[in-house]
């Protein structure tokens, strides 16, 4: 379960990068939020709180 969540968060992070014209005004908000969630999930996986 944790590995699936990790993969999904990585894909969402790659999709939230402000690369297209309509999303340039968003700044780093979406990717920063998803990056923080990714770090939290990785730490929880390493500490053993999420099953692999």
Secondary structure as the mmCIF struct_conf table of DSSP 4:
data_model
#
loop_
_struct_conf.conf_type_id
_struct_conf.id
_struct_conf.beg_label_comp_id
_struct_conf.beg_label_asym_id
_struct_conf.beg_label_seq_id
_struct_conf.end_label_comp_id
_struct_conf.end_label_asym_id
_struct_conf.end_label_seq_id
HELX_RH_AL_P HELX_RH_AL_P1 UNK A 2 UNK A 15
TURN_TY1_P TURN_TY1_P1 UNK A 16 UNK A 16
BEND BEND1 UNK A 17 UNK A 18
BEND BEND2 UNK A 20 UNK A 20
HELX_RH_3T_P HELX_RH_3T_P1 UNK A 21 UNK A 26
TURN_TY1_P TURN_TY1_P2 UNK A 27 UNK A 28
HELX_RH_AL_P HELX_RH_AL_P2 UNK A 29 UNK A 47
TURN_TY1_P TURN_TY1_P3 UNK A 48 UNK A 48
BEND BEND3 UNK A 50 UNK A 50
#
